[in-house]
């Protein structure tokens, strides 16, 4: 299994060998390095720690912690029960082509701020006639009377929307541009342009 941290770029369209149009999302997977590994004998569990990017102005504590690596990664993830073939300190995707492989992507959705029930939950809103003038997008009644005298937990109401972490399975890497360190993933991926996503690829 391979796992890398990618930076979401824009979407575009390409054509396969049969001339069919395929919509793809471009992911920049450069500067992925194996930071360290956890073992069952030493740590009680097995995991691989990967890092992506470089901190421009690290402090002395960070420099000391990653002295053997030579730089301080911008983002660090510990992947449980995933054994990467690359040794510690090496690039994750060095001399590896993952074209046409199945992938799973984990990313945070776009933040949409505070939203009402129409956008957040798909409510149709109130009627637009019979004397009402300013209640079209309101939720309506949210509770009962004296019993229970409160709003039930889980009631669908307005609130913060977005930024929840989503896992998309069944995607395919249409093409791995090895020299450019780019993935062309068929389909859409959660998150805004420039956000970081975790891609796991089965061998």
N, CA, C and O of each residue as an XYZ file, in Angstrom:
812
protein
N       0.832     -1.196      0.000
C       0.000      0.000      0.000
C       0.867      1.247      0.000
O       1.920      1.283      0.636
N       0.420      2.263     -0.714
C       1.095      3.548     -0.749
C       0.171      4.616     -0.167
O      -1.043      4.572     -0.367
N       0.741      5.554      0.538
C      -0.032      6.657      1.107
C       0.770      7.939      0.947
O       1.948      7.988      1.303
N       0.137      8.973      0.414
C       0.815     10.252      0.199
C      -0.134     11.387      0.561
O      -1.355     11.231      0.562
N       0.465     12.531      0.868
C      -0.295     13.755      1.116
C      -0.228     14.591     -0.153
O       0.857     14.892     -0.650
N      -1.374     14.958     -0.668
C      -1.437     15.749     -1.887
C      -2.059     17.109     -1.645
O      -2.808     17.302     -0.687
N      -1.745     18.040     -2.513
C      -2.340     19.371     -2.480
C      -3.291     19.477     -3.666
O      -2.888     19.299     -4.816
N      -4.553     19.767     -3.376
C      -5.559     19.804     -4.431
C      -5.336     21.005     -5.340
O      -5.214     22.141     -4.882
N      -5.287     20.726     -6.639
C      -5.197     21.765     -7.647
C      -6.563     21.904     -8.323
O      -7.581     21.527     -7.741
N      -6.593     22.422     -9.504
C      -7.858     22.608    -10.210
C      -8.328     21.306    -10.854
O      -7.602     20.312    -10.863
N      -9.554     21.318    -11.395
C     -10.094     20.205    -12.151
C      -9.977     20.506    -13.645
O      -9.976     21.664    -14.062
N      -9.881     19.453    -14.427
C      -9.794     19.611    -15.868
C     -10.369     18.355    -16.513
O     -10.906     17.492    -15.820
N     -10.260     18.247    -17.829
C     -10.741     17.068    -18.536
C      -9.656     16.549    -19.467
O      -8.930     17.320    -20.095
N      -9.562     15.237    -19.541
C      -8.601     14.569    -20.415
C      -9.354     13.482    -21.182
O     -10.540     13.248    -20.953
N      -8.642     12.825    -22.094
C      -9.263     11.788    -22.931
C      -8.480     10.495    -22.787
O      -7.249     10.500    -22.765
N      -9.205      9.387    -22.689
C      -8.546      8.092    -22.569
C      -8.202      7.528    -23.946
O      -8.340      8.215    -24.959
N      -7.751      6.266    -23.975
C      -7.313      5.663    -25.227
C      -8.449      5.507    -26.240
O      -8.214      5.481    -27.448
N      -9.684      5.403    -25.736
C     -10.842      5.240    -26.624
C     -11.448      6.556    -27.068
O     -12.427      6.569    -27.815
N     -10.876      7.665    -26.616
C     -11.405      8.969    -26.983
C     -12.515      9.462    -26.081
O     -13.144     10.476    -26.385
N     -12.778      8.773    -24.975
C     -13.812      9.201    -24.038
C     -13.278     10.292    -23.121
O     -12.132     10.239    -22.674
N     -14.110     11.264    -22.851
C     -13.708     12.363    -21.972
C     -13.789     11.926    -20.515
O     -14.765     11.301    -20.098
N     -12.760     12.258    -19.747
C     -12.704     11.910    -18.331
C     -12.417     13.187    -17.541
O     -11.441     13.886    -17.813
N     -13.272     13.482    -16.566
C     -13.062     14.639    -15.696
C     -12.143     14.230    -14.552
O     -12.414     13.247    -13.862
N     -11.066     14.969    -14.346
C     -10.067     14.601    -13.343
C      -9.774     15.783    -12.428
O      -9.957     16.945    -12.790
N      -9.314     15.442    -11.235
C      -8.806     16.431    -10.281
C      -7.294     16.282    -10.195
O      -6.784     15.171    -10.052
N      -6.582     17.388    -10.282
C      -5.116     17.365    -10.246
C      -4.650     17.490     -8.804
O      -5.072     18.394     -8.083
N      -3.775     16.575     -8.387
C      -3.199     16.599     -7.044
C      -1.682     16.679     -7.147
O      -1.053     15.901     -7.865
N      -1.105     17.630     -6.421
C       0.341     17.773     -6.348
C       0.851     16.910     -5.196
O       0.538     17.177     -4.035
N       1.628     15.883     -5.509
C       2.091     14.941     -4.481
C       3.603     15.031     -4.297
O       4.237     14.045     -3.920
N       4.181     16.185     -4.557
C       5.626     16.365     -4.394
C       5.987     16.511     -2.921
O       5.136     16.801     -2.081
N       7.269     16.305     -2.629
C       7.844     16.533     -1.292
C       7.186     15.693     -0.212
O       6.990     16.166      0.908
N       6.840     14.445     -0.535
C       6.363     13.499      0.470
C       7.531     12.649      0.929
O       8.210     12.030      0.110
N       7.770     12.614      2.224
C       8.923     11.904      2.752
C       8.494     11.059      3.945
O       7.579     11.430      4.680
N       9.159      9.922      4.135
C       8.922      9.072      5.296
C       9.678      9.657      6.486
O      10.909      9.650      6.508
N       8.943     10.158      7.468
C       9.566     10.810      8.633
C      10.067      9.774      9.625
O      11.159      9.921     10.173
N       9.286      8.730      9.863
C       9.682      7.709     10.829
C       8.709      6.555     10.804
O       7.732      6.563     10.056
N       8.991      5.540     11.648
C       8.128      4.369     11.715
C       7.952      3.928     13.159
O       8.857      4.064     13.982
N       6.761      3.391     13.454
C       6.467      2.806     14.753
C       6.444      1.285     14.591
O       5.962      0.769     13.582
N       6.961      0.580     15.580
C       6.996     -0.881     15.532
C       6.276     -1.453     16.744
O       6.177     -0.818     17.794
N       5.779     -2.662     16.566
C       5.063     -3.323     17.665
C       5.992     -3.622     18.831
O       5.571     -3.562     19.986
N       7.244     -3.941     18.548
C       8.181     -4.275     19.612
C       8.517     -3.062     20.479
O       8.634     -3.180     21.699
N       8.671     -1.906     19.852
C       9.106     -0.719     20.578
C       7.943      0.157     21.048
O       7.966      0.667     22.168
N       6.931      0.332     20.202
C       5.859      1.269     20.504
C       4.522      0.610     20.808
O       3.585      1.286     21.233
N       4.417     -0.691     20.599
C       3.175     -1.379     20.882
C       2.203     -1.408     19.721
O       1.148     -2.034     19.821
N       2.527     -0.756     18.638
C       1.693     -0.775     17.434
C       2.574     -0.430     16.249
O       3.666      0.117     16.403
N       2.076     -0.763     15.055
C       2.834     -0.490     13.848
C       2.204      0.682     13.104
O       0.983      0.754     12.969
N       3.028      1.586     12.629
C       2.548      2.751     11.891
C       3.706      3.368     11.126
O       4.875      3.127     11.427
N       3.359      4.156     10.148
C       4.343      4.898      9.367
C       4.012      6.376      9.449
O       2.854      6.764      9.299
N       5.010      7.196      9.682
C       4.828      8.650      9.784
C       5.345      9.277      8.500
O       6.510      9.104      8.143
N       4.480     10.003      7.808
C       4.894     10.680      6.588
C       4.724     12.186      6.763
O       3.887     12.645      7.540
N       5.521     12.934      6.035
C       5.459     14.391      6.082
C       5.440     14.964      4.678
O       5.902     14.337      3.725
N       4.896     16.169      4.568
C       4.795     16.812      3.262
C       5.148     18.288      3.401
O       4.769     18.936      4.376
N       5.877     18.813      2.417
C       6.230     20.223      2.401
C       7.408     20.540      3.310
O       7.987     19.657      3.943
N       7.742     21.815      3.356
C       8.845     22.278      4.194
C       8.448     23.577      4.878
O       7.915     24.487      4.243
N       8.714     23.656      6.184
C       8.481     24.881      6.935
C       9.577     25.881      6.585
O      10.762     25.555      6.654
N       9.185     27.098      6.210
C      10.176     28.086      5.760
C      11.071     28.560      6.897
O      12.287     28.654      6.734
N      10.468     28.862      8.057
C      11.247     29.389      9.177
C      10.968     28.569     10.438
O      10.237     29.022     11.319
N      11.542     27.371     10.530
C      11.302     26.551     11.728
C      12.056     27.095     12.940
O      13.107     27.719     12.798
N      11.510     26.853     14.130
C      12.213     27.254     15.353
C      13.258     26.203     15.722
O      13.356     25.166     15.066
N      14.034     26.465     16.764
C      15.137     25.575     17.114
C      14.640     24.217     17.595
O      15.281     23.196     17.345
N      13.508     24.201     18.279
C      12.967     22.928     18.751
C      12.585     22.035     17.578
O      12.855     20.834     17.594
N      11.964     22.615     16.569
C      11.601     21.839     15.377
C      12.841     21.383     14.621
O      12.891     20.259     14.121
N      13.834     22.250     14.538
C      15.068     21.872     13.852
C      15.750     20.700     14.552
O      16.292     19.810     13.896
N      15.722     20.700     15.884
C      16.333     19.607     16.627
C      15.558     18.306     16.496
O      16.146     17.226     16.429
N      14.224     18.416     16.459
C      13.398     17.214     16.369
C      13.565     16.502     15.032
O      13.477     15.276     14.960
N      13.806     17.270     13.976
C      13.932     16.688     12.635
C      15.334     16.907     12.075
O      15.505     17.140     10.879
N      16.326     16.832     12.944
C      17.705     17.064     12.534
C      18.180     16.027     11.532
O      18.852     16.366     10.558
N      17.836     14.765     11.762
C      18.274     13.709     10.850
C      17.606     13.822      9.490
O      18.163     13.392      8.480
N      16.409     14.402      9.464
C      15.691     14.543      8.199
C      16.259     15.669      7.348
O      16.232     15.598      6.119
N      16.775     16.713      8.002
C      17.369     17.824      7.273
C      16.447     19.002      7.059
O      16.900     20.078      6.669
N      15.153     18.821      7.308
C      14.186     19.908      7.185
C      12.974     19.565      8.040
O      12.825     18.433      8.500
N      12.111     20.553      8.246
C      10.913     20.355      9.056
C       9.700     20.245      8.136
O       9.400     21.203      7.423
N       8.997     19.125      8.123
C       7.813     19.000      7.264
C       6.703     19.948      7.692
O       6.537     20.249      8.874
N       5.957     20.406      6.713
C       4.855     21.329      6.994
C       3.644     20.603      7.574
O       2.950     21.134      8.441
N       3.396     19.393      7.093
C       2.285     18.580      7.588
C       2.779     17.187      7.869
O       3.513     16.613      7.064
N       2.381     16.620      9.020
C       2.835     15.293      9.428
C       1.613     14.451      9.764
O       0.719     14.901     10.480
N       1.577     13.222      9.242
C       0.494     12.290      9.524
C       1.072     10.945      9.934
O       2.044     10.464      9.352
N       0.454     10.349     10.945
C       0.827      9.003     11.369
C      -0.229      8.037     10.868
O      -1.405      8.160     11.212
N       0.186      7.080     10.057
C      -0.732      6.148      9.419
C      -0.619      4.794     10.093
O       0.385      4.098      9.943
N      -1.658      4.421     10.839
C      -1.653      3.171     11.575
C      -1.797      1.975     10.631
O      -2.546      2.010      9.655
N      -1.055      0.921     10.958
C      -1.140     -0.353     10.239
C      -0.878     -0.208      8.745
O      -1.414     -0.977      7.947
N      -0.071      0.758      8.363
C       0.327      0.922      6.968
C       1.845      0.860      6.891
O       2.535      1.697      7.471
N       2.353     -0.110      6.190
C       3.795     -0.273      6.017
C       4.177      0.200      4.621
O       3.767     -0.400      3.627
N       4.951      1.260      4.542
C       5.416      1.759      3.257
C       6.745      1.112      2.901
O       7.566      0.814      3.770
N       6.938      0.903      1.607
C       8.168      0.249      1.147
C       9.382      1.172      1.258
O      10.507      0.693      1.401
N       9.170      2.485      1.193
C      10.291      3.425      1.225
C      10.882      3.481      2.635
O      10.131      3.527      3.609
N      12.207      3.479      2.761
C      12.827      3.576      4.086
C      12.738      4.989      4.649
O      12.401      5.936      3.938
N      13.044      5.113      5.934
C      12.968      6.413      6.610
C      13.916      7.422      5.960
O      15.072      7.109      5.674
N      13.408      8.639      5.733
C      14.194      9.698      5.127
C      14.087      9.768      3.628
O      14.568     10.729      3.026
N      13.464      8.769      2.993
C      13.341      8.749      1.535
C      11.981      9.259      1.102
O      11.025      9.273      1.878
N      11.914      9.674     -0.145
C      10.656     10.114     -0.711
C       9.697      8.930     -0.840
O      10.110      7.818     -1.169
N       8.421      9.180     -0.578
C       7.433      8.104     -0.576
C       7.254      7.508     -1.963
O       7.168      6.288     -2.102
N       7.198      8.345     -2.991
C       6.885      7.884     -4.343
C       8.111      7.868     -5.251
O       7.990      8.105     -6.453
N       9.264      7.597     -4.705
C      10.472      7.605     -5.512
C      10.472      6.414     -6.479
O      10.439      5.258     -6.056
N      10.510      6.719     -7.795
C      10.545      5.707     -8.850
C       9.339      4.761     -8.787
O       9.478      3.558     -9.006
N       8.158      5.310     -8.487
C       6.932      4.524     -8.413
C       5.895      5.148     -9.341
O       5.678      6.359     -9.309
N       5.257      4.323    -10.166
C       4.197      4.782    -11.060
C       2.889      4.131    -10.623
O       2.767      2.907    -10.652
N       1.909      4.942    -10.218
C       0.645      4.435     -9.692
C      -0.513      4.675    -10.651
O      -1.663      4.745    -10.217
N      -0.240      4.800    -11.921
C      -1.305      4.998    -12.902
C      -2.258      3.803    -12.911
O      -1.842      2.655    -12.761
N      -3.554      4.102    -13.090
C      -4.621      3.098    -13.187
C      -4.836      2.323    -11.892
O      -5.442      1.251    -11.911
N      -4.353      2.844    -10.771
C      -4.553      2.175     -9.485
C      -5.799      2.732     -8.794
O      -6.167      3.889     -8.998
N      -6.448      1.890     -7.968
C      -7.584      2.326     -7.173
C      -7.091      3.112     -5.966
O      -6.072      2.769     -5.365
N      -7.823      4.170     -5.613
C      -7.382      5.055     -4.546
C      -8.548      5.416     -3.635
O      -9.709      5.410     -4.044
N      -8.206      5.731     -2.388
C      -9.145      6.269     -1.409
C      -8.622      7.620     -0.951
O      -7.451      7.752     -0.594
N      -9.491      8.619     -0.960
C      -9.084      9.990     -0.644
C      -9.816     10.446      0.615
O     -11.025     10.255      0.746
N      -9.082     11.041      1.523
C      -9.641     11.576      2.769
C      -9.292     13.061      2.840
O      -8.117     13.429      2.817
N     -10.319     13.916      2.926
C     -10.088     15.359      2.898
C     -11.221     16.080      3.618
O     -12.314     15.539      3.788
N     -10.940     17.307      4.035
C     -11.944     18.148      4.684
C     -12.731     18.900      3.618
O     -12.157     19.446      2.675
N     -14.052     18.921      3.779
C     -14.908     19.605      2.823
C     -14.737     21.123      2.937
O     -14.186     21.631      3.914
N     -15.214     21.820      1.931
C     -15.167     23.275      1.959
C     -15.985     23.807      3.134
O     -17.050     23.276      3.448
N     -15.481     24.863      3.781
C     -16.238     25.511      4.840
C     -17.262     26.471      4.244
O     -16.929     27.294      3.392
N     -18.492     26.363      4.691
C     -19.565     27.214      4.162
C     -20.118     28.181      5.208
O     -21.077     28.905      4.940
N     -19.513     28.193      6.404
C     -19.960     29.135      7.418
C     -21.298     28.737      8.027
O     -21.697     27.574      7.970
N     -21.986     29.717      8.610
C     -23.292     29.474      9.223
C     -24.347     29.486      8.133
O     -24.460     30.452      7.378
N     -25.123     28.406      8.052
C     -26.163     28.289      7.033
C     -27.484     27.910      7.676
O     -27.525     27.275      8.730
N     -28.562     28.313      7.021
C     -29.897     27.990      7.504
C     -30.322     26.588      7.111
O     -29.565     25.837      6.497
N     -31.570     26.250      7.483
C     -32.029     24.878      7.274
C     -32.300     24.561      5.811
O     -32.266     23.393      5.423
N     -32.568     25.575      4.988
C     -32.834     25.312      3.577
C     -31.577     24.809      2.882
O     -31.628     23.823      2.147
N     -30.469     25.467      3.106
C     -29.212     25.049      2.475
C     -28.577     23.872      3.212
O     -28.006     22.981      2.584
N     -28.675     23.867      4.530
C     -27.978     22.851      5.312
C     -28.677     21.497      5.287
O     -28.021     20.457      5.224
N     -30.000     21.509      5.335
C     -30.747     20.256      5.439
C     -31.749     20.035      4.316
O     -32.410     18.997      4.280
N     -31.877     20.986      3.401
C     -32.774     20.789      2.279
C     -34.235     21.059      2.576
O     -35.102     20.570      1.851
N     -34.543     21.832      3.633
C     -35.930     22.188      3.910
C     -36.497     23.002      2.747
O     -35.768     23.751      2.096
N     -37.777     22.854      2.492
C     -38.388     23.606      1.388
C     -38.830     24.999      1.804
O     -39.112     25.834      0.944
N     -38.898     25.274      3.122
C     -39.314     26.594      3.587
C     -40.826     26.703      3.711
O     -41.566     25.773      3.392
N     -41.259     27.856      4.180
C     -42.692     28.077      4.378
C     -43.371     28.570      3.112
O     -42.724     28.824      2.096
N     -44.672     28.698      3.194
C     -45.442     29.158      2.043
C     -45.210     30.644      1.802
O     -44.849     31.374      2.726
N     -45.410     31.086      0.593
C     -45.129     32.473      0.209
C     -46.388     33.331      0.148
O     -46.326     34.490     -0.263
N     -47.535     32.773      0.552
C     -48.795     33.512      0.446
C     -49.522     33.545      1.778
O     -48.967     33.149      2.803
N     -50.753     34.013      1.768
C     -51.641     34.061      2.935
C     -51.062     34.887      4.074
O     -51.095     34.479      5.235
N     -50.537     36.039      3.728
C     -50.176     37.007      4.752
C     -48.753     36.959      5.246
O     -48.296     37.909      5.882
N     -48.032     35.883      4.977
C     -46.647     35.849      5.484
C     -45.749     36.590      4.505
O     -45.964     36.546      3.294
N     -44.750     37.266      5.037
C     -43.889     38.072      4.173
C     -42.406     37.851      4.430
O     -41.585     38.193      3.579
N     -42.038     37.286      5.584
C     -40.605     37.191      5.897
C     -40.248     35.868      6.576
O     -39.278     35.807      7.332
N     -41.020     34.808      6.314
C     -40.747     33.535      6.985
C     -40.485     32.404      5.983
O     -40.605     31.232      6.343
N     -40.138     32.725      4.761
C     -40.064     31.704      3.720
C     -38.939     30.689      3.966
O     -39.084     29.523      3.601
N     -37.832     31.104      4.571
C     -36.703     30.197      4.762
C     -36.504     29.829      6.230
O     -35.433     29.358      6.612
N     -37.522     30.039      7.049
C     -37.413     29.716      8.466
C     -37.751     28.245      8.707
O     -38.468     27.641      7.910
N     -37.244     27.659      9.798
C     -37.436     26.223     10.028
C     -38.826     25.847     10.517
O     -39.237     24.698     10.352
N     -39.548     26.758     11.101
C     -40.828     26.397     11.696
C     -40.656     25.987     13.149
O     -39.657     26.332     13.780
N     -41.619     25.257     13.680
C     -41.574     24.843     15.080
C     -40.400     23.897     15.329
O     -40.108     23.028     14.508
N     -39.729     24.075     16.475
C     -38.566     23.237     16.792
C     -38.785     22.400     18.045
O     -37.923     21.591     18.388
N     -39.914     22.566     18.744
C     -40.108     21.803     19.970
C     -41.573     21.599     20.278
O     -42.442     22.064     19.541
N     -41.849     20.902     21.372
C     -43.211     20.651     21.807
C     -43.604     21.658     22.887
O     -42.952     22.691     23.032
N     -44.643     21.373     23.631
C     -45.144     22.328     24.626
C     -44.543     22.009     25.987
O     -43.327     21.850     26.101
N     -45.367     21.915     27.014
C     -44.844     21.698     28.369
C     -44.067     20.386     28.471
O     -43.060     20.301     29.174
N     -44.542     19.382     27.769
C     -43.837     18.099     27.738
C     -43.239     17.927     26.336
O     -43.997     17.918     25.366
N     -41.944     17.793     26.188
C     -40.929     17.661     27.243
C     -40.384     19.006     27.724
O     -39.541     19.022     28.621
N     -40.821     20.111     27.176
C     -40.340     21.413     27.636
C     -38.925     21.740     27.193
O     -38.253     22.570     27.805
N     -38.476     21.093     26.137
C     -37.131     21.346     25.626
C     -37.097     20.964     24.151
O     -38.055     20.400     23.622
N     -36.003     21.272     23.504
C     -35.809     20.878     22.114
C     -35.084     19.541     22.104
O     -34.055     19.380     22.760
N     -35.617     18.593     21.365
C     -35.007     17.274     21.299
C     -33.600     17.362     20.714
O     -33.332     18.127     19.787
N     -32.724     16.561     21.283
C     -31.349     16.487     20.791
C     -31.329     15.940     19.373
O     -32.014     14.963     19.071
N     -30.543     16.569     18.500
C     -30.446     16.140     17.117
C     -31.417     16.827     16.181
O     -31.473     16.504     14.995
N     -32.193     17.784     16.709
C     -33.124     18.515     15.860
C     -32.366     19.243     14.755
O     -31.368     19.914     15.021
N     -32.833     19.112     13.530
C     -32.160     19.757     12.400
C     -32.465     21.257     12.415
O     -33.613     21.684     12.286
N     -31.410     22.025     12.574
C     -31.536     23.477     12.654
C     -30.395     24.126     11.876
O     -29.526     23.436     11.344
N     -30.404     25.439     11.814
C     -29.301     26.148     11.198
C     -28.042     26.003     12.027
O     -28.109     25.766     13.233
N     -26.891     26.146     11.381
C     -25.637     26.024     12.112
C     -24.458     26.005     11.171
O     -24.588     26.249      9.971
N     -23.301     25.711     11.740
C     -22.077     25.678     10.950
C     -22.118     24.524      9.968
O     -22.508     23.411     10.319
N     -21.714     24.794      8.737
C     -21.774     23.797      7.672
C     -20.412     23.684      6.997
O     -19.734     24.683      6.756
N     -20.032     22.462      6.701
C     -18.768     22.245      6.017
C     -17.635     21.935      6.968
O     -17.838     21.832      8.178
N     -16.435     21.786      6.418
C     -15.172     21.469      7.104
C     -15.180     20.081      7.736
O     -14.220     19.733      8.424
N     -16.213     19.279      7.536
C     -16.191     17.920      8.051
C     -15.315     17.044      7.148
O     -15.273     17.236      5.933
N     -14.626     16.090      7.755
C     -13.697     15.241      7.016
C     -14.474     14.138      6.302
O     -15.263     13.422      6.918
N     -14.246     14.012      5.014
C     -14.936     13.027      4.187
C     -13.934     12.026      3.634
O     -12.789     12.373      3.344
N     -14.372     10.790      3.492
C     -13.571      9.738      2.879
C     -14.277      9.260      1.622
O     -15.408      8.778      1.685
N     -13.617      9.391      0.490
C     -14.173      8.990     -0.796
C     -13.436      7.736     -1.270
O     -12.228      7.758     -1.506
N     -14.196      6.639     -1.402
C     -13.609      5.374     -1.849
C     -13.959      5.127     -3.315
O     -14.846      5.772     -3.874
N     -13.261      4.200     -3.912
C     -13.575      3.777     -5.274
C     -13.096      4.725     -6.353
O     -13.563      4.635     -7.488
N     -12.180      5.633     -6.042
C     -11.625      6.510     -7.059
C     -10.495      5.796     -7.800
O      -9.989      4.768     -7.350
N     -10.119      6.354     -8.928
C      -9.057      5.759     -9.729
C      -8.070      6.837    -10.148
O      -8.464      7.935    -10.541
N      -6.787      6.516    -10.060
C      -5.751      7.431    -10.537
C      -5.656      7.251    -12.050
O      -5.092      6.271    -12.536
N      -6.208      8.200    -12.777
C      -6.215      8.101    -14.229
C      -4.785      8.102    -14.782
O      -4.461      7.339    -15.692
N      -3.947      8.959    -14.226
C      -2.553      9.015    -14.681
C      -1.678      9.566    -13.563
O      -2.051     10.517    -12.877
N      -0.521      8.959    -13.392
C       0.491      9.442    -12.455
C       1.640     10.030    -13.265
O       2.412      9.306    -13.893
N       1.736     11.357    -13.239
C       2.814     12.040    -13.954
C       4.025     12.061    -13.028
O       4.168     12.947    -12.185
N       4.897     11.064    -13.203
C       5.975     10.812    -12.253
C       6.945     11.984    -12.182
O       7.282     12.435    -11.087
N       7.394     12.479    -13.312
C       8.390     13.556    -13.314
C       7.828     14.852    -12.731
O       8.549     15.601    -12.073
N       6.533     15.118    -12.975
C       5.922     16.337    -12.459
C       5.356     16.157    -11.056
O       4.918     17.134    -10.449
N       5.352     14.924    -10.519
C       4.778     14.612     -9.204
C       3.318     15.042     -9.121
O       2.920     15.744     -8.191
N       2.525     14.614    -10.102
C       1.114     14.951    -10.152
C       0.281     13.690    -10.296
O       0.645     12.765    -11.022
N      -0.848     13.669     -9.589
C      -1.873     12.645     -9.783
C      -3.027     13.265    -10.556
O      -3.458     14.374    -10.239
N      -3.529     12.568    -11.561
C      -4.785     12.930    -12.202
C      -5.816     11.912    -11.737
O      -5.862     10.790    -12.241
N      -6.646     12.307    -10.769
C      -7.619     11.409    -10.159
C      -8.965     11.591    -10.848
O      -9.483     12.705    -10.922
N      -9.531     10.498    -11.350
C     -10.818     10.566    -12.021
C     -11.917     10.897    -11.029
O     -12.098     10.195    -10.034
N     -12.657     11.977    -11.304
C     -13.742     12.385    -10.416
C     -13.365     13.588     -9.579
O     -12.292     14.169     -9.742
N     -14.270     13.955     -8.675
C     -14.076     15.130     -7.819
C     -13.602     14.704     -6.437
O     -13.833     13.576     -6.002
N     -12.935     15.631     -5.758
C     -12.369     15.397     -4.436
C     -12.820     16.525     -3.519
O     -12.846     17.680     -3.946
N     -13.176     16.227     -2.270
C     -13.613     17.292     -1.350
C     -12.502     18.297     -1.090
O     -11.318     18.000     -1.253
N     -12.913     19.497     -0.680
C     -11.953     20.508     -0.277
C     -11.773     21.618     -1.291
O     -12.158     21.494     -2.454
N     -11.179     22.708     -0.824
C     -10.911     23.853     -1.679
C      -9.575     23.678     -2.384
O      -8.766     22.834     -1.996
N      -9.349     24.462     -3.403
C      -8.060     24.449     -4.094
C      -6.970     24.891     -3.130
O      -7.106     25.913     -2.458
N      -5.901     24.129     -3.064
C      -4.808     24.421     -2.141
C      -4.892     23.650     -0.833
O      -3.960     23.703     -0.031
N      -5.986     22.936     -0.602
C      -6.116     22.157      0.631
C      -5.373     20.832      0.496
O      -5.124     20.353     -0.610
N      -5.026     20.253      1.635
C      -4.266     19.009      1.648
C      -5.207     17.818      1.808
O      -6.176     17.866      2.565
N      -4.900     16.755      1.081
C      -5.702     15.536      1.127
C      -4.770     14.339      1.302
O      -3.605     14.381      0.907
N      -5.299     13.283      1.895
C      -4.550     12.043      2.078
C      -5.037     11.030      1.051
O      -6.231     10.742      0.976
N      -4.117     10.490      0.261
C      -4.453      9.502     -0.753
C      -3.788      8.180     -0.390
O      -2.569      8.115     -0.227
N      -4.585      7.137     -0.265
C      -4.045      5.791     -0.044
C      -4.342      4.959     -1.293
O      -5.460      4.967     -1.809
N      -3.332      4.251     -1.763
C      -3.420      3.496     -3.009
C      -3.047      2.050     -2.730
O      -2.013      1.760     -2.128
N      -3.914      1.145     -3.183
C      -3.623     -0.286     -3.046
C      -2.631     -0.713     -4.121
O      -2.678     -0.232     -5.253
N      -1.743     -1.613     -3.756
C      -0.779     -2.152     -4.715
C      -1.488     -3.025     -5.745
O      -0.843     -3.571     -6.640
